Amino acid sequence: MQLLPAERAAQLSAEFGLKQDEYARVLSILGRSPSLTELGIFSVMWSEHCSYKSSRHWLKMLPTKAPWVIHGPGENAGVIDIGDGLAAIFKMESHNHPSFIEPYQGAATGVGGILRDVFTMGARPIANLNALRFGSPDAPRMKRVIDGVVRGIGGYGNCVGVPTVGGEVNFHPAYNGNPLVNAMTVGIAPRDRIFLSAAAGLGNPVVYVGSKTGRDGIHGATMASTEFSADSEEKRPTVQIGDPFTEKLLIEACLELMATDMIVAIQDMGAAGLTSSSVEMAGKGGVGIELVMDNVPQREEGMTAYEMMLSESQERMLMILKPGREAEAEAIFQKWELDFAVIGHLTDTGRIVIRHKGEIEADIPLAPLESEAPLYQRPTVETPKQPVLDAATIADPLGALPALEKLLGSLDLCSRRWIWDQYDSTVGGQTVKRPGGADAAVVKLEGLDRALAMTTDCTPRYCQADPEAGGAQAVAEAWRNLTAVGALPLAITDNMNFGNPEKPEIMGQFAAAVRGMAAACLALDFPVVSGNVSLYNETQGRGILPTPAIGGVGVLEDARQAVGLALRPELDVVLVGETLGWIGQSLWLREITGREEGAPPPVDLAAERRNGDFVRNQILSGSVVACHDLADGGLLVAAAEMAMGGSTGLKLAAPPAGAAAAGWWFGEDQARYLLAVQDGAALLAAARAAGVPAMKIGRSGGGDLVLADGSSISIARLVAAHEATLPALMNGEAA
């Protein structure tokens, strides 16, 4: 083995992202200087992206168990029981840094990677979602980033044949140098046919399948574990290149192989590629693994063991097969025109040994790669509390309807049709609720009445002002979104996007957000079954808003019971939940008065549970025609969105006596829903019996939104304002 000279090894370890004390630990484990391949393996496995060394301590607070949870965090994706002998398998993961460097490929390979996380467990993917955060459109390169990311998501998802059914988009200058691209996939598998990643069986063959290995993506995991600087463009070679057509073949080949009894364990090659997949499979199984790099399918000449082990080339999987079944498995992959190669075997040594051209390139004990991986309990500083704002003391410069029109055209509330139209949301023919038509997407399970509802959500401005309240609100809003279509929320996946954890104030945000999330998950019976942590989202020292994105999944026994948000004529509109007029951190405050301040709305988890359970029961009883949860923009925005969704007017009652108009119309109090029903009196009676605050606030009909003072605005005018923003912004924008 060719070992690195001590001085060169120390220099490279720093370049690879290892701290001095971490590198000292490497030397202690090996008892000698490392080879280049060994140093590469340690650096990626101990990177923030792969080891969660700053976050593992706090993530233990999250509830991960429930009677319906089959597999929680620790596998490729989370698995829950959804009835009828089926399991839903889902996860959300970030591709933030690559998407800033190379927007199209960064976003596309983010979709490809999360698809593999799901189908590697035996699931057929049925839906993709995403959660995107962009900077100001006039910031340098930002329009190119927006355009490239959206095209990348659509290009990959559309070609692979999985519908993109939902998501969210926010804009804020804090993301100017570091946009967020979080991708989520949901799949379905038989409950008794879940495939795991722990290797087993001494001597069993290690098999590589999929695409050939190239030099793209080398040290991608390391790049994702550091801040950006002015030279971010130079990192372009660390971004992977995706091929959705190969991914489609890989899905079909893997599912065909999974219908047999050949597979012992399977893992996709994601971050850190062959290194992470082999180390994690062998480590989980408590076995050793020996790999021969000469057998790895390669698409470039002269690749070294170091390059092959760290490459993040896409559309690749690693499997442990039962002995003697290699030829049968290879025939399946040949049929799908994919590479298949036996590249090693399992051993009883507890070590990973890498051979290339007759030489040993790495020989590392596996256990310390995990057990002695760095684990930091970094210092934390709590975010100072902001004062509660009184809506009555804040001047209203526009009035209700002009403010509404401006809000509906603002970047955070305008129509996302320009984005959705680039995604195929109906491929497969099972989509029941498409983007924009409901608070959550709904996808029917083929051949069954049952359907899954799914959503992504987070309000970063709340998290910036009060990370604990913001973390709880993100979970609660995802729960509300699922409830608002009639689904029973079952579990979440999370994507924790934060700045530099070495800064105590950032680590304080992370810890507080986890506390808030944990409290909400417990109160709502909404456990965390998978997730991803993305730290160091900073460019030249400026961090993003704390963004703990939540992906939620729920179930409907009958897809026909799902409701959307579109209003119809001649219906009573009832507000469920208490309205105090909470104006702090609201979009009205930011967009209309130019202020970003105040405490965000508190989250009463008991009220969330009580109000949501009541609303869901009403939907499933068949009494609700349309439902919309109240979130960004408050009551008047939600009412307008329902009216626009159904091209139907609405006459609204006056605010209660003593209520500040701006707080009533635009306050962002939580645990609220708007329900459109045939019989408002019956709904109010049911609410009283359940101890749920509710009041009739309007009646649908006509073509205008009309307030009690006689002021009005046409629904057509609101639609025009709502639809114009993104097309005007992106018109003519080239990649």
N, C-alpha and C positions, 0 to 999 in steps of 0.2 A: 504494500500500500504506500502511495506517495503522500507523505505528511507535509503539511505546510510549515515552513520556517516560522518560528515563534513570532517574530516581528510582523511578518506578512499576515499570519493568522489573526493577530490582534487588530491589525489595521482593517482586514476584511470583516471581522466580527462587528466592528463599529459601522462599517458601510452597510452591513446586512441588518442593522437595527438592534443588535444585542448591546445591552449596557455592560459596563466593565465587570460588575459583580455577576451578571448572568454568564458572561464568557468565562469567568473564573469557575463557575459551577460546571460548565461544559468540560473544562480541563480536568476538574475533579472527577467527573463521571467517567471520562475516558482514561484518565491517568496518563495522558500524553497529549501532544498537539494533534488537532484534527486534520483530516484530509479536507480538500475543498468540498467534496460531496457531503461529508459529515457536517461540516460547518453550515452548509446550505440547509441540511435537514433540521439541525437545531434551530437555525434562525427562523425558518418558516413555522415550525411546530411551536416555537415559543413566541411567535409574534402575537400581538394583541388580537389580530383577526382570528387566529386558530386556537389560542390558549385561553382567551378571556381573562388574562391575568389581572386586570384592574376591576373586572366586573363580577367574577365568580362569587366573591364574598357576599355581594348584595343580592345576586339573583336567587340565592338560596331562600330568600324571604317569600318568593312567589309561590302561591298554592298551585300544585301540579296534579293533584289526584281528585278523582271523582269516580262514582260507580261506572260511568260511561267512558272513562279514559282507559284505553288499552295500552298505549305507549305514550309517555310524556317526554320531556326534554332528554336528550342523550342519543336519540336515533336520528336518522336523516330528516325525519319529519314527525309531527305528532299524529296520533291515531286515536279516533274516537268511535264508539259504537253508535250507529244511527238507525238500528233496527233492520228488520227483514234480512238478517244475516250479513249485513254490509257494514263496512267501516269507511269513514271519511278520513283521508290522509292529507295533511296540509301544513304549509310553512310559508313564512315570509322572510326574505333575505335582501341585503343591500348590495348594490353595485354602484356606490356613490362616486368614489374616486375615479374608476375607469370611465364613468359616464361624463365626467367633466373633461377628461383628457381626450377621449374619442367618443362623442355622444352616441352615435348610431351603434357602434359595436359594443360599447359599454352597456347600453340598455338592452340590446339584443341578447348578449351573452348572460346578462342578469336573468332574463326570462328563461333562456336555455338551462341555466344552472338550477333554477328553482324547479323547473319541470323534472330534471333528473333526480333531485332530492325526493320528489314524490313518487315517480314511477319506479325508482330503485327499490321501493318497499312493496311493490306489487300492484300499485294502483294505476288505473287508467286515468290520466288527467282529464277533468271535465270543465275546468274554468281557470282563467288567469285574472288577477286583479293587480293593481299597482297603487302606490302612494308616492306622489311626486312633489318636490319642493324646488321652486326656481327663484332666482333673484329678480331684481328689477329688470324689466325687458330692455331698458336703455343701458344696462351695464355692459361692459365689453364682453363680446362673445355670447351673451346670454340668449339672444334670439337663435343663434346657431345651436346652442345647447338644447333649447326647447324643441326646435325643429328636429334635431337629430335624435333626441331621446324618444320623442313620440313616434317618429318613423321607425326607430329601432325596435320598440315594443311591438308596434303593429306588424312590422316586417317579419319578425321572428314568430310571434304568436299566430299570425294569419297563415304563414307558410306551413307551420307544424300542425295546423288544424285544430287548435284548442281555442275556444272563444275567450276573448277578453271582455268580461262582463261588468266590471266595476272598478272603482278607484277614487282617488281624490287628488286635487292639485291646489297648492297654495303658492303665493308669491310674497317674498319679503327680501329687502336688501341684505339681510343676514346670510342669505344663500347665494350672494353674488359670486363668491369665489369657490363655493362648495355646494352645488345642487345635490339633492337627495333623490335617488332612484331606488325605491323599495318594491320588489316584485313578489307576488304571492301566487301560489298554485294550489288548487284543491283537486283531489283525485278520489276515486272510489275503488275499493277492493273487497273481495269476500273476507268476512271477518276472520275466517280460519286459514287465510292464505296470505299472511303478512310476512314479508322477508326482512330479516335483520342483518346487521353488519358484522357481528362477532364471528371471527374465523374459528374453525374447529376442524380436527382431524389431522393428526400428524401425517405428513407425506402427501396430503391432498394438494392437487394442482392449483396454482394461482394463475388465473386466466385474465387476459387483457382483451377487451372488445370495443368496437366502435371505430373512431377515426384514428388516423396516424398521429404521432407526436411530432410537433414542430417546436420552434423556439419562441412562439408567442406566449405571453403571460408569465415568463420567468420572473420570479420574485413579486408576483402580483399580490400575494398575501402580505408581504413585507411593505409594499407600497401603500396598501390599504390600512396600514397600522402607523402611518406617520402623517404629519401635517403637510399641506402643500406649501410650496414656496414659489418664487417667481419663475422657477425653471420647470413648472409642471408639464409643459409641452414636451420636455425631454423624456418624460416617463412614458410616452406613447408606446414603446415596445413592450411594456408590461401589460398592455390591454389585450385581451384575448380576441380571437376572431371566430365568429359563430357560423354554423351552417344548419339552418332549420330543417332542410330536407334530409340531411343525415340524421338529425335528431328524431325525425318522424320514423325513419327506418329503425333507429335504435330502440325507440319505444316499442314498436311492433315486434322486433326480434326478442327483446327482453321479456315482454309479456308472453310470447310464445314459449320461450324457455321456461318461464315461471309456471307454465301449465304442466310441466313435467316435475319429476322429483330429483332433478340433477343438482340444484343449487344448494350449497351449504350456507353461504353468506354472500352478500353483494353490497357494493358501495360505489357511489359515483365519484369521479375524479373532479372535485371542485377546486376550492382554494388550496394551493400547494400541491395540486395534481396527484401524481403517483406517490409522492411522499406521504401526504396526509391520509390517502385512502389505505395504503399498505400499513402504515404505522397504527392507524386507528383500528383497522380490522384485526390485526394481530394483537394489539394491546388489549382490546375488549375481550378477545378470546383467550388471553393468557398464554399465547403460543409464540414461537419465533417464526420468522419469515425470511426466505432467501430468494432474491430476485437476480435474474441474468439479463442485463440491459441489452445484450446483443439480440435478444429475441423480441424486444419492444418494436412494434411497427413504427417506422420513422419516415417522415416526409422530407427531411432535409439531410444533406450529406454531412458526415463527420461529426455528428452529435456526440457530446460527452455524457458520461453517467450523470454528472452534475446537472447538465441541461435537461436530460430526460426526466430526472427525479423532480425537478422544480418547474418544469413546463406546465402551463395551465391551458394547453390546447383543449378545445371543447369536444363535446360529444364522445366521451370515453367513460368506460366503466371497468371496475375490477371485481372479479368473482372468485370465490372458492367453490370448486366443483367436487362432487363425489368422484373417487378414483375410478378410472376406466370409462368415464362418460364423455371424455373430451371429444371424440369423433362425432358423437351424436350432437353435442352442443355446437361444434364447428359447422356442421351441416346446416343448422338453422341460421347461423350468421352469414354463411356463404350465400344462402338463398336470398338474404336481405342485402347482399353485396357490402358487407361490413368486415373489417379486419377482425381476426380472431387469432390469439397467440397464447400459448402456455409460456409464461415468463418466470415461473418459479414454483416453489412448494413451501408448505408449512413445516416447521421444525420444532424440536423440543428445547431449543437453546434459550428462548426468551430474548433473542437478539434479532435485529434486522441486519442482514448481510447483503451487500450490493456487489455484484461481480460484473465486470466488463472487459472484454478482450483478454480473458484469462487472469485478470488482476482483480484483487479485492479493492473496491473503491470506498466502501464504508462498512463498519462493523460496530454497531452501537447497541447497548442493552436497551430494550424497549421500555421497561418499567420506569426508569428515571426520566424518560422523555415526557411522561405524564406526571409521575409522582413528585419529581423534582422541578417541574416547570414552575416558573416564577408565579407567585400569588401575592398580590399587593393589597393591603388594606390602606389605601391612600388617604391622606388627610382630607377632611371635608369642611367646607364652610357653608352654612345655611344661607339661602337667598333671603335678603331682608324683606319683610312683609310690606306691602304697599297699602296705602290708606283706602278705605271704602269710599267710593264716590257716591254722592247724592245727585240723582238725575235732576232733581228740582233746582239745583244750584248751577246747572250747566246750561248756558244759553243755546237755544236751538236756532241755528242760522238759516234754516231752509223751510222747516215745516215738514209734515209727515210725507205727503206724496212726492214732492220734489226730492226729498232725501231718499225715498224708496227707489225712485227712478235712477238716481245716481248710484245707489248701492247695488242695484241689479246689474249695472254696467261696470262695476268695479272688478278688478282682477280676481279677487277671492270669491266673488259671487256670480260672475257672468257665466253664461252658458259654456259648457265644455264640449259642445257639439263639434267644433273644429278638431278636437282631440278624438272624441268617440268615433267620428266618421272615418278615422284612419284605422280603427280596430274592427275586426270581424267579431261581432258579439253574438252571432246566431249560428255559426258553423256547428254542426252536430245536431241541430234541430231541437234542442231541449231547453233553450233559454226561455224562461217565462217572463221575467222582468229584466229589461235591458237598461243600460246606463241612462240616467235621467228620468226614468219612469217610476222609480220607487226609491225608498231610503236604503234598500239593500238589493243586490242582485238575487234572482231566484232561478235555479236551474233544476229542472225535473230529472229524476233518475229514470233512464230508459227502461220501459217495460213496467214501471211502477207508478202509483199515484204519488209516492213520496217525493219530496224536493228538498234541496239544500238552499238556504239563504246565506249570503256572504257579503262582507263589507270590509272596508278599511277606514280608519279614522284617527285623528289626533288634532288638537288645537294648540300649535306651538306657542302662540302668544300667551295663552294661559300658563303654559309650562314655564315660560320665561319669567312671568310675574310671580308664580307660586308653583314650583315643580310638583309638590305633593298633591295639591288640588288639581293641577293639570294632568298628572298621571292617572288620578282617579277618574277625572272627566273623560279622558280618552277611552278608558275601558267602558265607562257608563254610556258614552255616546254610541260606541259600537254595539253595545247591548240594546240600546234604544232603536238603532237602525234595524236590527234584526227583528225586534219586537214589532216595529211599525209595519212590517209586511205580514205579520202573523206568525213568525217563526219562534220556536223555543230556542233561545241562545244556549249553546252547549260548551264552547271552548274558544280560546283565543291563541293566536300566535303573535309575537311581538317583534318589532324591529327598533332597537334602542339606538337612536342616532344622537350623538353628543359630540362636544368639542374635545379638547385635550384633557385627559383624566389626570395629568400631572399638575393641573391647576386646581387648588382646593375648591374654588367656587364651582368649577365644572363637575368635579366629583360629588360635591354637595347636591347639585342638580340631579345627578344620576341617582344617588341614594334616596333623595326625597321622592323622585318620580316612581321608583320601585316601591317605596312605602305606600304611596297613593294607589298604585296599580294593585298591590297585594290586598289592600283593604277593599277595593271595589270588586276584585275577583272573588273574594270570600263572601262578601255581602250578596253578590249576584249569582253565586254558584256557577262561576264562569272561569274555570281553571286555565292556566297557561300550559300548553302541550308542546310548544316548539318556539323557536325564536332565533334572533341574531342580534349581536351587539356590534355597532359600528362607531368607533371612537376616532379621535384625532380629525374630526371634520372641521378643520381650520385651514385658512389660507393666510399666510403672512401674519399670523398671530390673531386673526379675527375669527371667532367661532360662529357656528350656526346657532339658531334658536334650539333649545333642547326639544327633541322631537321623538318621543316614544310612540311610534306608529303602532296601531293595534289592528290586527286582522281578525275578524270574528266570523264564526260559522254556527249556524243554527239549522234546525230541521222543521219541516212542515209535513204533517202526515198526509196531506192532500194538496198538491200544487194548485188546485182550483180555488183553494181558500186564500191564496196570497192576494193582498191588496196593494195597489200603487198609490200615488199621490195626486192623480189627476182628478180635479173637481168636475162634477156633473151638475146640470141645472136642477133647481128646486130641491135643494138639500139644506138641512140645518148644519151649521158648522159650530162645533163645540170645542172649547179649549179645556184640556185636561192638565191639571197641575197648577201650582201656585205661582202667580206673577207678582214679583216685588219691584220690578223695574231695574234690574241689576245692570248698570251701564259701564262699570269698570272693565277695561280690556275689550270692550265690544267693538265690532266693526263700525257701527254708527259713530262711536267716539273717534275712531281713527280716520275714517273716510270723510266724515262730515265736519268734524271740528279740528282734525289734524293732530289729535292727542293720542299717544299710546301710554296709558298710565292707569293706575288704580288696581285694586285687588280684583282678580277674576271671580266669576260667580262661584259660590260654594257648592259642593256636591253633597246633597243629603241622600245617602245611599239607601236608607230605609224608604224614603219617598220614591226614589228611582224604582225600587223593587215593587212597592205597592202600586204605583201608577202604571208601571209597565205591565205587570201581571194583569191588572184590570183591562188595559187596552188590548192586550193579546186575547184575553177571554172574549171581549166584545167582537174582535175581528173573527175569531173562530166560531162565534155564535151566528155569524152571517149578518149582523146588524150594521156593519161599517162598510161604506162604499169606498172611501178613500181615507188615507191616514198619512200624516207627515210629522216627524218629530221636529221640535223647535231647537235650532242650533244657531249658527252664524247669522246675524242680522235680526234675530228675534221673531216676534209674532207677525209683524206686517210683511216681512220678507217671506216667511213660511206660507202665509195666506196667499201672497202674490204668486209664489211658485206653484201652489196648487191650482190657482186660477189659470196661470199660463199653461200648465200641464194639460188642462182640459179645455182650453180656449173658452172658458166660462167666467162670467163676471161674478162679483161678490159684493154684497152690501154688509158693512161691518158696523157694529154698535159702537157707541162712544166709550172711551175709557171710563173706568169707575171714578166716582167722585173722589177728588183728592189725589188721584194718580197723576204723576208728571207725564205729559204726552210722550216725550222722547223715551222715557223709561218703559212705558206701557207698550209702545209700538216696536221699539228696537232693543229693549233690554234682553239679556241673554241668560235669564234664569234657566236652571236645568230641570230635568224630570218632567218636561212638558211635551204634549202632543196636540195636534189639531186633527179632529175626526169629522168627516162629512157623513151624515146619517140621514135616513128618511124621517126618523122620529126622535127629535132632540129631547123631548120631554122624557121619553122612556130611558134614554141614555143618562140623563141627569138623575133620574130616580135610581138607576142602577149604581151610579157613582156615589150618591148619598149613602146607599146601603153598604157600599164597600169602603166608606170613609175616605173617598178620593175627591179632592177639589176639582170642580168642573163648572163651567158656565157656558151658556150659549152666547156666541159673539157675532153670529152673522147668518145670512141666508144667500145661497147661490142663485145666479140667474143673470140674464142680460149679457152685455159685452164690456162693462166697465167695473172697475174697483171703486166703490163709493163709500165715503166715510159719513158718519152721522151728521157732520156739519154741512153736508151737501157737496163738499169738494169731491172730485172724481178724476180718474185717469183711465183711458181705455186699455184693455188688456193687450190689444194690438201694439199700442205704443210701448208698453212694458216689455213685450216680447222683442220689439225692435231694439230697445236699449240693451236687453239681456243678451241678444244673439250677436250684436255687432262687434263686441270688443276684441275677441281673439282673432277672428278673420281679418279685422282691420290691422291689428298688431302684427300678424304674421304674413300678411299679403305680400307675395313676391319674395319671401325669405328663402334664400337658397341654403343648401347644406354647407 
